[in-house]
Amino acid sequence: MTDPGTILMGDGDAIKASYDAMNSQPVDWDLRGKAVPPLRKCQTTLAGSTSISGPGTFMGKATRTITFEPTDKEGWWLDRADLPHTLPIRVSIANVWTTGQIVSNIVLRSGNPHNYVRMVEHIISLRMGMGVDNVMIRLDSGDPPLFSQGSMDLVDALDKCGRVETSQPAQYVTVREPVTVGGTYGDFVTLAPPDDPENPGLMLDCAVNFKTAIGQQRIIFPVCEELTRMAAIARTNTSYGKMLYCATIGRIFADVRNLGYNKHNVSIAGKKRYVNEPRLLHEGKALEAVWHRAVLDLLAAIALIHNGLFVGKIKSYKAGHRLDCDLVRQLYLNEVLVPLEKLNRG
């Protein structure tokens, strides 16, 4: 994609400059030729249920548990079992409360102000890549567990549950023309329709550019279960300076004081080298940061499109949770999402 199309938010000149910067950045791993299965015709849910536990993300000394269960409800849902008189929270842009202050993350909330779940992105992103349309996720708090293997433990849990088809037809949405939102840091995200509406899928072109050892990273790939499993081990990345801040001054703040981050469950990058060993090397270059950004962060925001799975193309440069959520919000505010079948009819 070389054209941002209709700009829903942001400065056009700044977005054009960022497009030029991304287009000049080399692609580290191009998987466009990878064969992927056709779109599902029927919705799916889980065949069984399973629970998984780990240290809390924001309360690292506490053990937190989540349980995946089948459901007759359409979509992905989060149910706070410790709040028995509240309704489940649907995974939807309508329920995004905040994208965090000190620690960037997507927080979903519905109804009662206490009925929220923080750091949901590493859970809900799997709606886009694991072939499960309808899931009930029970939690024992608003602080989900944090794992040393990224989201791999969650992928394994979903596999343990198995899948079953329902009688409901699968729903897919897209956009008729490219649309873009731009931020204030040279960041942007563009959504575009599929190249072939008769054989659609979801293709991502994602790039990051950090002033640390992470540097520039760019990948192009189709969203599918195989690549979702591969990327699931990618951890959140942070700088050595931010880790030092969290361990010192950051202890003043409640959000950081008991944070469960450590050298095993996050990737830490100094100015010139990684503090711990990075993952997902390709041709000698670590691509953990960009795989995490694409699969476990960006796709989490796309999962907030609640009335169908998005198909088409996505181009993202230097963006984060806030701009991702702004994008999905603008899709609904401007009413640009259309059912895939309408695109096929022209």
Buried (B, 14 or more C-beta within 10 A) or exposed (E): BEEBBBBBBBEEEBBBBBBEBBEEBEEBBEBEEEEBEEBBEEBBBBEEBBEBEBBBBBBBEBEBBBBBBBBEEBBBBBBBEEBEEBEBBBBBBEBBBBBBEBBBBBBBBBBEEEBBBBBBBBBBBBBBBBBBBBBBBBBBBBBBBBBBBBBBBBBBBBEBBEBEEBEBEBBBBBBBEBBBBBBEEBBBBBBBBBEEBEEBBBBBBBBBBBEBBBBBBBBBBBBBBEBBBBBBBBBBBBBBEBBEBBEEEBEEEEBBEBBBBBEEBBBBBEEEEBBEEBBBEEEEEBBBBBBBBBBBBBBBBBBBBBEBBBBBBBBBBBBBBBBBBBBBBBBBEEEBBBBBEEBEEE
